[in-house]
């Protein structure tokens, strides 16, 4: 077995990922395949932060028979830490490691106050960032992390490990260790994705607004910082964020919209007038000129300029058909103030699940 321990300094790190008094451990495993039953872990890497110092640790099995040894040493080492951070570890690394430990009758000591999967932190922002996928290397490129030397994937390294077991070539060992080390070191920089929810959950204030023929644009400021530029169009909305500012564009809707009454059973519909009236009034209308109202026609119609809303913030709300999740409101007399603009933004972020 080869054991490596060396100090290093992360290229970038966001301490807001967890409380500053925590002992953090980043980890990543390399395997010979995806099956927990038939494939092995041949390398475990960890970036440890304790007492203000960063240390890179690696445990490498020079042949498959050393797998239980590297697992046991990692379990012993990790016992001193209270926060575990990983990338897709919830779905792959942790279940794989626990399964292999169980197979070798090793005690599962992977108990932490908090386990943070960085991939899960990234997923909600994938489209906003224009990420082609959620692979670690793609996110590193987005964040401008440039320290990676490794150019191979985990799958490409499986035959390299098999070749090393047979021939013990130092060049192969270098490739195997480099890939794992770059994954672990790069993971510390990926903590900056925790800045994204911190940004979107911060206290925004309305900076200014502007209007064109087709758009109302609300500009906001916050004390938090977005480390990358996000820009996306979602339905009738455009959102962009970068630095300590966020802009929300809202497309005007023009034409005829409808406000639907929820208690349609209390109304009658007058086909000749395309009008609904309450039963108390409809009693005086000839039965041949009235029908029971339905969900579809129990409404009032209005023509004009509207703004969409992801939830009902302003009433009366209008829509195309009953049950529409996205409604709109008459905006002819609406001038956004600080309170209503921020409420609208928060509703929009909730709709986008940010």
Secondary structure, DSSP 4 states (H G I P E B T S, - for coil): -EEEEEE---S---GGGS-TTS-EEEEEEEESSS-TTT--EEEEEEEEEETTEEEEEEEE-SSGGGHHHHHHHHHHHHTT-SEEEESSIIIIIHHHHHHHHHHTT-------SEEEEHHHHHHTTHHHHT-S---HHHHHHHHT---------HHHHHHHHHHHHHH--HHHHHHHHHHHHHHHHHHHHGGGGHHHHHHHTS--EEEEEEE-SSEEEEEEEEEEEEEEEEEEEETTEEEEEEEEEEEEEEEEEEEEEEEE-S-GGGEEEETTTTEEEEHHHHTTS-GGG-EE--TTT-EEEEEEEEEEESS--SSS-BBSSTT-SSEEEE-TT----HHHHHHHHHHHHHHTT-
